């Protein structure tokens, strides 16, 4: 039984006259235990929904919809299973004090992996959970492997779990598709260990759909933690050479490159990015793999778009970026200024809040904007990429809100989509 928290106006549920406070008892005679059961049960065309109305009346609703259509209901979200790992590279362990409590919560939940693409290590999974994954075909899943050598994996994760290759074999044999990742820590799980992990995982393809290799993320708050360092320029270049060799081999053998490097390695090595097509279906995009090639593609589309509102030429705005994306965004901003006539100030923000080697836009805190933007030209409006804000809320990592930022900087602040199209649409909205 799941109680409805809210109903989206104009949705299928609204047309069915469902309301907040009603309870979903079953769908197609299946009792619902959590949000995951509901999501799976709704992914069919014919539904028979048993509802307990808040006044005590029971309804039986039989209807058809497209399988991919949602009902438009907000239901209770399950509490995430907690992570019992003590990973040597854990980002949560590197956070400064004083952030909102939810940022210090380490979750490790296969349900969130299926629902949202969250990476999990599967160290806390038991037989009941494995059976549910298989029986309900919770696919694809996203699994952090890091190393297939069990001793090394135990060192990296700080605990033992089910032998990862045995578990992956079982899941893929049951039809579960899995995307994987390796967080590379130089002199720990690179070199021969990395080669072994790549080959072990590729042996399970196509059940293992893809593998992302990403660099370790380090902040300036690693007190009492194992000594780690980012890759050097040469190490980044050597890693890319290794992965490109595997890609050539894998595409000849099976039609897919399988293993992909995070954008940060290309930036560190100073090497050109592959063509966007080489990233195939961009299955690892949220892992920072292929973001810059995709940005370039979309930027070109924006610049080739026909017709520009004349009112754009009167605009003077500003926007912000992290250090790693700055060259790409500056090139686009320069070209967009020429196309539209608008004046766009791009301000590169140094991540003092996290310190260390954190340079991505998505981890910029509001405090650094308040500290670094005064005295810089902001124009009439400051455009904030939504990747910097908590999903579903206009709040930065340090709980500073857009309204707080507007008050501190004394300039109008507007949220935009974190893409070339988002910047253009932001301008058009202001014109």
Buried (B, 14 or more C-beta within 10 A) or exposed (E): EBEBEEBEEEBBBBEBEBBEEBBBBBBEEEEBEBBBBBBBBBEEEEBEBBBBBEEEEEBEBEEEBEEEEBBBBEBEEBEBBEBBBEBBBBBEBBBBEEBEEEBEEBBBBBBBBBBEBBBBBBBBBEEEBBEBBBEBEBBBBBBBBBBBBBEBBBBBBBBEBBEBBEBBBBBBEBEBBBBBBBBBBBEBBBBEBBEBBBEBBBEBBEBBBBBBBBBBBBBBBBEEBEEBEBBEEEBBBBBBEBBBEBBEBBBEEEEBBBBBBBBBBBBBBEBEBBEBEBBBEBBBBBBBBBBBBBBBBBBEEBBEEEEBEEBBEEBEBBBBBBBBBBEBBBEBBEBBBEBBBBBBBBBBBBBBBBBBBBBBBBBBBBBBBBBBBEEEEBBEBBBBBBBBBBEEEBBBBBBBBBEBBBEBBEBBBBBBBBBBBBBBBBBBEBB
